[in-house]
Amino acid sequence: MTLCESSEARPGWLAQAYFELAEIERASGKRPDAIAHYKRFVALAKIDSPYRDEALRALVGLGSPYEGSL
């Protein structure tokens, strides 16, 4: 599932939507999708997001740590 990839101007809630989607996918066993959406969250979220550390820990737990620039 892709939430919004083509738009130059992204809505402020988009990062949080990726996080929530990743959480649902991880809980339902959709590992590759969860990884992709956690990574999109980290890339889009504000640096002070209260969910950033949780997403980074989830990626490590899924065996795919975030390697982008923070």
Phi, psi and omega in degrees: 000137177242127182277312183192102182248332190270345185280133175290314179270114182261138178294151182299334183275354188299316181301314180297325178296320177297320179297312181298319178297317179299319179299315180296316181295319179298316180295331181264008175084013179269069187306307182300320179292318179299316179300312181300319184281327172297318180295321176295319178302309182299321180292326185264333188289153174295149184300333181262017178300133179292349182260354183302309181299321179297318179294319179296320177295320179297318179297318177298316179298330178273001177080023181217072182300150180289129183244006178283176178277141181258000000 
